Amino acid sequence: MASLEKTDRKTIAAASEMKKLLAGHFEALDKAKKEGTPKVAWCTSVGPAELLHAMGFLVYYPENHGALLGATRMATDVIPIANAVGYSPDICSYLTSDVGAYLKGLTPLTKAYGIQSIPKADVLVYNTNQCRDVQDWFAFYAREWKVPLIGIHTHRNIKAVEDYHITDLSEQIQAMVPILEEVSGNRLDMDRFREVLGLSLECTKLWRQVLECGAAKPAPLTFFDATVHMAPAVVLRGLQEAVDYYKLLLPELKERVKNGIAAIDGERHRIYWDGMPIWGKLKDLSTQFLSLKTNIVASTYCNSWIFDAFDPKTPFESMARAYTELFIVRDESYKEAYMDAWIKNFSVDGVIFHDARTCPNNSNSRYGMPQRMNDRLGLPVLVLNGDLNDLRCYSEEQTRTNIEAFIEQLEERR
C-alpha cells in the first residue's frame, strides 16, 4: 500500500484575520437580533445577496450554519430531531441539521462566539439554483416566525444560458424589490446596488485568483484550506471586508508560489475533488492525504463562488446571469467540459467524486460521469460514499482503505 508519513499541515497566516472578520459578522447579526435594527435577511449561499445588502439588510446564510454544524459534528445528534417532526433522513442534511438544532435550542455559534442563538429573520430569500430543499428549509422558518418568504425559481439542467433565462430571472429578482422595501423601510438605491455588485465582482475575481494558485507545482494550498478561506466569499460577498481579505490572502499565496513553498511537502499526487465536503471529517481526511503526500488541488465545490458575469452597469440582468451560470445548474455535457478544463489546467492525475447521500444535486457520480471521465481522460477515478453532514452515511474504515488503494494506483502509474 501507499506509504503513510506523519507530517503537519502548513497554516496560512491570513487565517487569523479571517477569524476576526467572521466574529464581527456574527456579532453584528446577534446585535441586530437584540436591537431590532438593522433588519436581518436570510439568504441562500448563491442567492441575491447583493440586492439585500444594497437595501440595508444584514445578511445571514443558514447553509454556512449547516456547515458549522457538520464541522463541529453536532449535526449527527440533532438530525434525528428534525426527522422526528417529519423531515426525511434522505433530504438535505444541512436542512435537517439546522432545523434540528433550532428545535433543540443549540448552535455552534455559542462555543465559537458566545452567541446563544441564530438571528431571527425579518425576511427569508432563496434561490432554487441549488435545489428545492432551500425553499422548504426557509419555509419552516417562515411558518415559525410568521415572516415573508420570497424566492427565485431558476431553470435547471441547462446546457447554455439563454437570453430568455436571464429575462425571466431578472424579472423575478425585480419583483422582490417592493417586498424588500416594505420590510427594510428603505427604497432601493440603484447607485448603492451597483456599488455592492462591483464589490462582489472584485471579490469573485480575487477568489478565482486564490484558487488558481493551486495550479502551481507544488501547490501552495489544499482543498481543505480552500473550504476555510472561501468563507468571506460566501458570507461577506458584496462588502469591502471580503475584498480586503483576499487582497491580504492572495499575496501570501503568490509568495509561496514564487518561493516554491508547498502546502504538502514532497507533493507526489494531485487530485480533483467533485462534490460536497464531508464536513465532520475534514481534519481526518486532510491528515490522511497529507500523510500520503497527496494534494487535492482543485474542486467543483470551492469554485461555486466564482461569479464572472457580475456587471454593475446591468445589475439585475448580470446577477441573474451569474447565479444561472453556476456549475450545479448545468447539464452533464457542460459539467464534464468544465471539469476537464480544470483537471488539465491543474495537472491533475486522479479524480475523487463524493457521492453525498442527502445532496443529489451536488453529487455527480450517479449518472455515469466517473466512467465517462475515465474513458475520456484515462485518469483513475474514485467514488466515496458519504454525506455533507450526516456521518451515519459515512464509513471511516472503508473510506480510509479506499483512499489508500486509490493512491497506490496513482503510485503505480508514476
For each residue, the residues with C-beta under 8 A, 3 or more apart:
1: 404 405 408
2: 292 404 407 408 410 411
3: 292
4: 291 292 404
5: 291 292 293
6: 291
7: 264 265 290 291
8: 290
9: 222 224 263 286 287 290
10: 261 263
11: 15
12: 15 221 225 229 249 252 253
13: 16 252
14: 17 18 229 245 248 249 252
15: 11 12 18 19 228 229
16: 13 19 20
17: 14 20 21 245 248
18: 14 15 21 22 228 229 231 232 245 249
19: 15 16 22 23
20: 16 17 23 24
21: 17 18 24 25 232 236 241 245
22: 18 19 25 26 231 232 235
23: 19 20 26 27 112 113
24: 20 21 27 28 241
25: 21 22 28 29 235 236
26: 22 23 29 30 109 112 113 115
27: 23 24 30 31 113 115
28: 24 25 31 32 58
29: 25 26 32 33 40 58 60 119
30: 26 27 33 34 109 113 115 119
31: 27 28 34 35
32: 28 29 35 36 37 38 39 40 58 119
33: 29 30 40 117 119 120
34: 30 31
35: 31 32
36: 32
37: 32
38: 32 56 57 58 184
39: 32 56 57 58 122 123 183 184 185
40: 29 32 33 57 58 59 60 119 120 121 122
41: 52 57 58 59 60 121 122 123 124 125 180 183
42: 59 60 61 62 121 123 124 125 138 141
43: 47 48 49 52 59 60 61 125 126
44: 47 61 63 125 126 127 130 134 138
45: 61 63 64 130 234 304 305
46: 127 129 130 304 305 323 326
47: 43 44 125 126 127 152 323
48: 43 51 52 125 127 152 173 176 319 323
49: 43 52 53 59 200 237 238
50: 53 54 193 196 197 200 237 238 310 315 319
51: 48 54 55 173 176 177 180 188 193 319
52: 41 43 48 49 55 57 59 125 180
53: 49 50 56 57 59 196 238 239
54: 50 51 188 189 192 193 195 196 197 238
55: 51 52 180 181 184 186 188
56: 38 39 53 184 186
57: 38 39 40 41 52 53 122 123 180 184
58: 28 29 32 38 39 40 41 119
59: 40 41 42 43 49 52 53 235 238
60: 29 40 41 42 43 65 118 119 121
61: 42 43 44 45 64 65 234 235
62: 42 65 66 94 98 118 137 138
63: 44 45 66 67 94 134 234
64: 45 61 67 68 231 234 235
65: 60 61 62 68 69 98 101 107 108 109 118
66: 62 63 69 70 75 93 94 95 97 98 388 389
67: 63 64 70 71 94 277 279 388 389
68: 64 65 71 72 108 109 112
69: 65 66 72 74 75 78 94 97 98 101 108 389
70: 66 67 73 75 93 94 97 279 280 388 389
71: 67 68 108 279 280 282
72: 68 69 75 108 111 280
73: 70 76 280 391
74: 69 77 78 97 101 106 108
75: 66 69 70 72 78 79 93 97 279 280 389 390 391
76: 73 79 280 389 390 391 392
77: 74 80
78: 69 74 75 81 82 96 97 100 101 103 104 106
79: 75 76 82 83 89 93 96 97 100 389 390
80: 77 83 84 100
81: 78 84 85 99 100 101 103 104
82: 78 79 85 87 95 96 97 99 100 103
83: 79 80 86 87 88 89 96 100
84: 80 81
85: 81 82 99 103
86: 83
87: 82 83 91 95 96 99
88: 83 91
89: 79 83 96 358 390
90: 357 358
91: 87 88 95 96 133 136 358
92: 95 96 131 133 134 137 358 359
93: 66 70 75 79 96 97 357 358 359 387 388 389 390
94: 62 63 66 67 69 70 97 98 133 137 388 389
95: 66 82 87 91 92 98 99 133 134 136 137
96: 78 79 82 83 87 89 91 92 93 99 100 358 389 390
97: 66 69 70 74 75 78 79 82 93 94 100 101 389 390
98: 62 65 66 69 94 95 101 102 137
99: 81 82 85 87 95 96 102 103 137 140
100: 78 79 80 81 82 83 96 97 103 104
101: 65 69 74 78 81 97 98 104 106 107
102: 98 99 105 118 141 144
103: 78 81 82 85 99 100
104: 78 81 100 101
105: 102 117
106: 74 78 101 110
107: 65 101 110 115 116 117 118
108: 65 68 69 71 72 74 111 112
109: 26 30 65 68 112 113 115 117 118
110: 106 107 113 114 115 116
111: 72 108
112: 23 26 68 108 109 115
113: 23 26 27 30 109 110
114: 110
115: 26 27 30 107 109 110 112
116: 107 110
117: 33 105 107 109
118: 60 62 65 102 107 109
119: 29 30 32 33 40 58 60
120: 33 40 145 147
121: 40 41 42 60 124 141 145 147
122: 39 40 41 57 147 183 184
123: 39 41 42 57 147 148 149 150 179 180 183
124: 41 42 121 138 141 142 147 148 149 150
125: 41 42 43 44 47 48 52 138 150 151 176 180
126: 43 44 47 134 135 137 138 149 150 151 152
127: 44 46 47 48 130 134 151 152 154 323
128: 131 132 134 135 151 152 153 154 156
129: 46 152 154 156 323 324 326 328 329
130: 44 45 46 127 133 134 328 361 362
131: 92 128 134 359 361
132: 128 135 136
133: 91 92 94 95 130 136 137
134: 44 63 92 95 126 127 128 130 131 137 138
135: 126 128 132 138 139 151
136: 91 95 132 133 139 140
137: 62 92 94 95 98 99 126 133 134 140 141
138: 42 44 62 124 125 126 134 135 141 142 149 151
139: 135 136 142 143 149
140: 99 136 137 143 144
141: 42 102 121 124 137 138 144 145 147
142: 124 138 139 145 146 147 148 149
143: 139 140 146
144: 102 140 141
145: 120 121 141 142
146: 142 143
147: 120 121 122 123 124 141 142
148: 123 124 142 179 183
149: 123 124 126 138 139 142
150: 123 124 125 126 176 179 180
151: 125 126 127 128 135 138
152: 47 48 126 127 128 129 169 172 173 176 323
153: 128 172
154: 127 128 129 169 323 324 329
155: 158 165 168 169 324 329
156: 128 129 329
157: 329 330 331
158: 155 161 162 165 324 329 330 331 334
159: 330 331 333 334
160: 334
161: 158 165 166 321 324 325
162: 158 165 166
163: 166 167
164: 167 168
165: 155 158 161 162 168 169 320 324
166: 161 162 163 169 170 317 320 321 324
167: 163 164 170 171
168: 155 164 165 171 172
169: 152 154 155 165 166 172 173 320 323 324
170: 166 167 173 174 316 317 319 320
171: 167 168 174 175
172: 152 153 168 169 175 176 320
173: 48 51 152 169 170 176 177 316 319 320
174: 170 171 177 316
175: 171 172 178
176: 48 51 125 150 152 172 173 179 180
177: 51 173 174 180 181 188
178: 175 181 182
179: 123 148 150 176 182 183
180: 41 51 52 55 57 123 125 150 176 177 183 184 188
181: 55 177 178 184 185 186 187 188
182: 178 179 185
183: 39 41 122 123 148 179 180
184: 38 39 55 56 57 122 180 181
185: 39 181 182
186: 55 56 181 189
187: 181
188: 51 54 55 177 180 181 193
189: 54 186 192 193
190: 193 194 315
191: 194 195
192: 54 189 195 196
193: 50 51 54 188 189 190 196 197 315
194: 190 191 197 198 312 313 315
195: 54 191 192 198 199 312
196: 50 53 54 192 193 199 200 238 239
197: 50 54 193 194 200 201 238 310 311 312 315 318 319
198: 194 195 201 202 310 312
199: 195 196 202 203 238 239 240 242 243
200: 49 50 196 197 203 204 237 238 307 310
201: 197 198 204 205 307 310 311 312
202: 198 199 205 206 243
203: 199 200 206 207 232 233 236 237 238 242 243 246
204: 200 201 207 208 233 237 305 306 307 308 310
205: 201 202 208 209 308
206: 202 203 209 210 243 246 247 250
207: 203 204 210 211 230 233 246 305 306
208: 204 205 211 212 306 308
209: 205 206 212 213 246 250
210: 206 207 213 221 226 229 246 249 250 253
211: 207 208 214 226 298 302 303 306
212: 208 209 215
213: 209 210 216 219 220 221 250 253 254 256 257
214: 211 219 220 221 226 297 298 346
215: 212 219 297 298 345 346 347
216: 213 219 220 257
217: 267 270 347
218: 260 261 262 263 264 267 295
219: 213 214 215 216 222 262 263 264 267 270 295 297 346
220: 213 214 216 253 256 257 261 262 263
221: 12 210 213 214 225 226 229 253 256 263
222: 9 219 225 226 263 264 286 289 295 296 297
223: 226 227 271 273 277 296 297 298 299 302
224: 9 227 228 282 285 286 289 296
225: 12 221 222 228 229 263
226: 210 211 214 221 222 223 229 230 299 302
227: 223 224 230 277 282 301 302
228: 15 18 224 225 231
229: 12 14 15 18 210 221 225 226 232 249
230: 207 226 227 233 234 302 305
231: 18 22 64 228 234 235 236
232: 18 21 22 203 229 235 236 237 241 242 245 246
233: 203 204 207 230 236 237 242 246 305
234: 45 61 63 64 230 231 237 305
235: 22 25 59 61 64 231 232
236: 21 25 203 231 232 233 239 241 242 245
237: 49 50 200 203 204 232 233 234 242 305
238: 49 50 53 54 59 196 197 199 200 203 242
239: 53 196 199 236 242 243
240: 199 243 244
241: 21 24 232 236 244 245
242: 199 203 232 233 236 237 238 239 245 246
243: 199 202 203 206 239 240 246 247
244: 240 241 247 248
245: 14 17 18 21 232 236 241 242 248 249
246: 203 206 207 209 210 232 233 242 243 249 250
247: 206 243 244 250 251
248: 14 17 244 245 251 252
249: 12 14 18 210 229 245 246 252 253
250: 206 209 210 213 246 247 253 254
251: 247 248 254 255
252: 12 13 14 248 249 255 256
253: 12 210 213 220 221 249 250 256 257
254: 213 250 251 257 258
255: 251 252 258 259 261
256: 213 220 221 252 253 259 261 262 263
257: 213 216 220 253 254 260 261
258: 254 255
259: 255 256
260: 218 257
261: 10 218 220 255 256 257
262: 218 219 220 256 265 266 267 295
263: 9 10 218 219 220 221 222 225 256 267 295
264: 7 218 219 222 267 289 290 293 294 295
265: 7 262 293
266: 262 293
267: 217 218 219 262 263 264 270 293 294 295
268: 292 293 294 410 411 414
269: 292 293 294 295 349 350 407 410 411
270: 217 219 267 294 295 297 346 347 348 349 350
271: 223 289 294 295 296 297 348 349 350 351 352
272: 296 297 298 299 339 342 343 346 348 350 351 352
273: 223 296 298 299 300 301 351 352 354
274: 299 300 301 339 351 352 353 354 364 365
275: 300 301 353 354 355 356 359 362 363 364 365
276: 301 354 356 359 362 363 387 388
277: 67 223 227 282 301 354 388
278: 281 282 285 354 356 384 386 387 388 394
279: 67 70 71 75 282 388 389
280: 70 71 72 73 75 76 389 391 394
281: 278 284 285 386 391 394 396 399
282: 71 224 227 277 278 279 285 286
283: 286 287
284: 281 287 288 396
285: 224 278 281 282 288 289 399 403
286: 9 222 224 282 283 289 290
287: 9 283 284 290 291
288: 284 285 291 292 400 403
289: 222 224 264 271 285 286 292 294 295 296 403
290: 7 8 9 264 286 287 293 294
291: 4 5 6 7 287 288
292: 2 3 4 5 268 269 288 289 403 404 407
293: 5 264 265 266 267 268 269 290
294: 264 267 268 269 270 271 289 290 407 410
295: 218 219 222 262 263 264 267 269 270 271 289
296: 222 223 224 271 272 273 289 299 352
297: 214 215 219 222 223 270 271 272 346 347 348
298: 211 214 215 223 272 273 303 342 343 346 348
299: 223 226 272 273 274 296 302 303
300: 273 274 275 303 304 327 339 364
301: 227 273 274 275 276 277 304 362
302: 211 223 226 227 230 299 305
303: 211 298 299 300 306 327 342
304: 45 46 300 301 326 327 328
305: 45 46 204 207 230 233 234 237 302
306: 204 207 208 211 303
307: 200 201 204 310 322 323 325
308: 204 205 208 322 325
309: 318 321 322 325
310: 50 197 198 200 201 204 307 318 319 322
311: 197 201 314 315 317 318
312: 194 195 197 198 201 315 318
313: 194 318
314: 311 317 318
315: 50 190 193 194 197 311 312 318 319
316: 170 173 174 319 320
317: 166 170 311 314 320 321
318: 197 309 310 311 312 313 314 315 321 322
319: 48 50 51 170 173 197 310 315 316 322 323
320: 165 166 169 170 172 173 316 317 323 324
321: 161 166 309 317 318 324 325
322: 307 308 309 310 318 319 325
323: 46 47 48 127 129 152 154 169 307 319 320 326
324: 129 154 155 158 161 165 166 169 320 321 329
325: 161 307 308 309 321 322 329 330
326: 46 129 304 323 329 330
327: 300 303 304 330 334 335 338
328: 129 130 304 361 362
329: 129 154 155 156 157 158 324 325 326
330: 157 158 159 325 326 327 334 335 338
331: 157 158 159 334 335
332: 335 336 364 367 369
333: 159 336 337
334: 158 159 160 327 330 331 337 338
335: 327 330 331 332 338 339 364 369
336: 332 333 339 340 369 372 373 376
337: 333 334 340 341
338: 327 330 334 335 341 342
339: 272 274 300 335 336 342 343 351 373
340: 336 337 343 344 373 376 377
341: 337 338 344 345
342: 272 298 303 338 339 345 346 348
343: 272 298 339 340 346 348 351 377 379
344: 340 341 347 348
345: 215 341 342
346: 214 215 219 270 272 297 298 342 343
347: 215 217 270 297 344
348: 270 271 272 297 298 342 343 344 351 379
349: 269 270 271 379 380 410 413
350: 269 270 271 272 379 380 381 382 406 409 410
351: 271 272 273 274 339 343 348 370 373 379 380 381 382
352: 271 272 273 274 296 381 382 383 384 403 406
353: 274 275 363 364 365 369 370 381 382 383 384
354: 273 274 275 276 277 278 363 365 383 384 386
355: 275 363 365 366 383 384 385 386
356: 275 276 278 359 360 362 363 386 387 388 393
357: 90 93 385 386 387 390 393
358: 89 90 91 92 93 96 387 388 389 390 393
359: 92 93 131 275 276 356 362 363 387 388
360: 356 363 366
361: 130 131 328
362: 130 275 276 301 328 356 359 388
363: 275 276 353 354 355 356 359 360 366
364: 274 275 300 332 335 353 367 369
365: 274 275 353 354 355 369 370 383
366: 355 360 363
367: 332 364
368: 371 372
369: 332 335 336 353 364 365 372 373
370: 351 353 365 373 374 381 383
371: 368 374 375 381
372: 336 368 369 375 376
373: 336 339 340 351 369 370 376 377 379 381
374: 370 371 377 378 379 380 381
375: 371 372 378
376: 336 340 372 373
377: 340 343 373 374
378: 374 375
379: 343 348 349 350 351 373 374
380: 349 350 351 374 406 409 410 413
381: 350 351 352 353 370 371 373 374
382: 350 351 352 353 402 403 406
383: 352 353 354 355 365 370
384: 278 352 353 354 355 399 402 403
385: 355 357 393 394 395 398
386: 278 281 354 355 356 357 393 394 399
387: 93 276 278 356 357 358 359 390 391 392 393 394
388: 66 67 70 93 94 276 277 278 279 356 358 359 362
389: 66 67 69 70 75 76 79 93 94 96 97 279 280 358
390: 75 76 79 89 93 96 97 357 358 387 393 394
391: 73 75 76 280 281 387 394
392: 76 387
393: 356 357 358 385 386 387 390
394: 278 280 281 385 386 387 390 391 399
395: 385 398 399
396: 281 284 399 400
397: 400 401
398: 385 395 401 402
399: 281 285 384 386 394 395 396 402 403
400: 288 396 397 403 404
401: 397 398 404 405
402: 382 384 398 399 405 406
403: 285 288 289 292 352 382 384 399 400 406 407
404: 1 2 4 292 400 401 407 408
405: 1 401 402 408 409
406: 350 352 380 382 402 403 409 410
407: 2 269 292 294 403 404 410 411
408: 1 2 404 405 411 412
409: 350 380 405 406 412 413
410: 2 268 269 294 349 350 380 406 407 413 414
411: 2 268 269 407 408 414
412: 408 409
413: 349 380 409 410
414: 268 410 411
